Amino acid sequence: MKILLDESLPKRLKKHFPGHTVKTVSDMGWKGKQNGELMALIAGKFDIFVTPDQNMIYQINLRHAVVPIFVLKASSNRYDDLKGLIPELLKTLKSPIGKKINIFE
């Protein structure tokens, strides 16, 4: 599976997705892109988008979301606060993903 991590997530999270191809927004040269533009860039290149941006679900038209969006909801965007959410996200990836928005807390 091809996974894109939002620019506000620590790059070290990439190592928590074994067996998947993981890139960051920065890796792709897309840093600073607004959500709508970012969704257009993701189309056909990635299977899911992972972000800590809880407001994203209100900022984009979900009918135009080109991939499922996984929101990591932690006390901060620090690596230590986020890494514990990844195992549950990985379990979700093993089954068919039916939702456009998936929140992990």
C-alpha positions, 0 to 999 in steps of 0.5 A, a space after each residue: 500500500 502507498 501511504 502519504 504522511 502529512 507534513 506536520 507528522 514526524 518523519 520517523 513515523 515512516 518506519 512504523 509501516 513495514 511492508 508499505 511504501 511511505 512518503 511524506 508531503 515534504 518528500 514529494 515536494 508538496 509542502 505548504 499545499 492546501 488540502 484541496 490541492 493536496 487531494 488533487 496531487 494524491 490522486 492515483 499516487 497514494 492509497 491513503 493519507 495520514 494526518 493529525 489535522 482534525 479540521 481537515 474533515 471540515 475543510 474539504 468536500 469529502 465527496 472529492 476525497 480521492 483516498 481514505 483519510 486517516 486522522 491521528 488524534 493525540 495530545 500533540 504531534 510529537 512522535 512519542 504521542 503519535 506512534 502508539 496510534 499506528 498499530 490500530 491504523 495498521 489493523 484497519 489497513 488489513 481489512 477493506 477500508 470503507 470509510 473516507 475518514 478514519 480517526 484514531 485516538 
